[in-house]
Structures are given as C-alpha cells and as structure tokens.
C-alpha cells in the first residue's frame, strides 16, 4: 500500500472503521514506514485532544421544553383542518351523556305517566263502584261466602277477611278492571267511608308507590307474597294505614 | 387520541438526540442563540415528516433534518457556506487563536499535545463548513462512517477522505497556534 493511500486510510484506522484484513495491511505498513507512523501518532493525539477538550454542547434545559411545546402545539394543526369533526369528537361524550339523561328523563316521565294512569284507574274503579250500582257483585260480610265466589272468576285466589270486629266491616266483593288487568275488589266500610281493596297478582299492575293521593282519594299499596294490594278510599290516610295493618295482622283493634 | 400517541412516539425516538442536534446546529451556525431556533425548526420539520420515518437510524434521521434546517437558516442569513467563519465578524478581540488571546485563555500556556479547550473549539469553528460538519459528527457525536454518510448524503469512502482532509486542516490550525505560542 502506498503512503498517500495509507495517510487517508489511517483515519478509518483510528476510527476503527476498517475490516480486520485492512487493519492488518495498515499495521504492516506502519511497522515499516516511519513517516506514516508519525501521521498515525498525530491523528491519535488530535482525537485525544478533541475528546479531552469536552467541547460538545448540550441542549439547554429550556430548549427541551421549547421543542416539546412546539410539537404539542403543532399537534393541533390537523385538528384545525377538521375543526368541526374535532368539536364533534370532543362533544360526542357530552352528546351521549345528554341523550342518556334525556332518555332516562323520558323513561322516568313515561314511568310516572304509566303510574299516574294506573293510579288514576284505581281511583276511577273506586269512584265508578260508588256511583254506579256496581259496588258489590257478591254481597256478604262472610269471608267464607265471598272468597269462593272469586273461584272460577279469577286465576288467583284473593284472601278475604272480615274486619267487622275492628270497625271495618266487609260489604262484599266484585270483579274489576284496574290498569287493564282483571282484579279482585273487596269492599269495606269504615264509618261512612267505603274502601275498595284491589287485589291482583304482583307483576300485572306496576304501580310502585307505596302510597299516594289522587283527587282527594288516598291510595295505599303493598305487596304480600305473590299478590299486590291497593286500598283506595276517601278515608283519611291514618285510618287507611290502620286498615292495611289490620289486614296484615299487625295492628290491634281500634 | 391519535395525535397524543404519535407525539409520544416521536418524543421517545428523538428527544434523546436533542443534544446531538443542538451541538451540530451550534457548530454549523456558529452561535448558541440561533442554534436553538434551528433545532426547534428541525424538530418541527421532523415531526411533520414523521410519517415518512421508516424505523431506520433515528439519530441519523434527525441529524440529517437538523443539518438541512441549519443550511436553510444560514442561507436565509446570507452566510457564506463555502468558506470558514468570516475573520471580520470573529475579529482578533475574541479570536483565541491569536497569541494574546491564547495566553489570556490559558494561563499555563499550551504544552505538547494538550490543547486548550477553547482553542480546539475555535479551531473547529474555523474549519470550512464541509470539514466542520464531518469533524463534529465524527469527533463530537461519535457517528459511524455509515451514519455520517446518511447525514451528509455521501458514500463511506468520501466520508473517510473528507475526514482525512478535515483533520489535516485542523492539525494545521492547532499547530499554527502552538507555533505562535512558542514565539
């Protein structure tokens, strides 16, 4: 290898960029050529000098942040291009939430309306029974007379109890329609007030309110076993609650 | 959603090379202040072109862009890209290669191969830009010839020959200082 070529190749040699074959060639030349040997030493000195001078500059800390911020801001550009879509994307969850709330409100309103309609139907049935001559289909204060009367007329068997001794005499029973469902209606009396006790299998009528008031009538609802009960009367709420407790065997006589 | 992950990916790949990019820009444009603008521009360019990045050498990629950004900046500021720093704008007052300045910078003087830090820096800064960039990439950034070839857009063999000439020139500059110092 000629010296002029070696002079250039020495750079790759000190930079460890040569293949092992090339390294052997260079080293063989360096053993025999003092001039190239000097060049080699000067090159290693230069490299060492630069290395020890420690003149590599590091990016200032604020530049790191500045570059980060620039990129973060740039991120907005494609979004700006599709401004409307971005807006939609960000508002989509809000839209969904809004719809959910709306749906919930409507369903709730619906449920309220259904409940109102059903409550209304209870009161209507009660009022109708008082107005028309249809308060009682089977007139009897004897629960053992009234109870069998429902057999064959209903697909469930309502309990019938006379509460005469407690001040709530049983007047009789009839079939009625409440919220488009066939229900048993037992009629009681407390002083001058008539009480309609509607009985229906639990799932058929979906009024959930324990008690409510509608057009001056009190309605008390409860479940017992597989049956639902609604006591409807113009009787005051306290007495109606007492009536309920008597039926459930939880109250002592007046 | 998408923008965030892309940005995170970009920063993971290229934030580690910020020092290298800054150092290259600093030696190409000649001052720390403008180097920051150049690096900011380079990273923005890189981010815009990120879709074209093909998982190759992230350091070579960002340094290529930084070099381009540096040259753009220099063209914009009408800097002479063919020769070394204009001696007029880097006058004797702050020219550490002048004997007085060298004394001032190095109270103990320069002995043997121990070059003063500022003298080495100044010598590199005085190199013509094509020698300067190859020297910075090799000696300060430790890039391989292959990587330097990618950044400069030249074959490995050319990297070697250019480095040979750059080092010769650098040795002359430093030897000149030594000579002046001995007088």
Interface residues (C-beta under 8 A of the other chain):
Chain A: X7 X8 X9 X10 X11 X12 X15 X17 X42 X43 X45 X46 X47 X48 X49 X50 X51 X52 X53 X54 X55 X56 X57 X58 X59 X60 X63 X64 X66 X67 X68 X70 X71 X72 X74 X75 X78 X79
Chain B: X3 X4 X6 X7 X10 X11 X15 X18 X19 X21 X22 X23 X26 X27 X32 X35 X36 X39 X40 X43 X44 X47 X48 X113 X114 X115 X116 X117 X120 X121 X124 X138 X139 X140 X141 X144 X145 X156 X160 X161 X163 X164 X167 X170 X171 X174
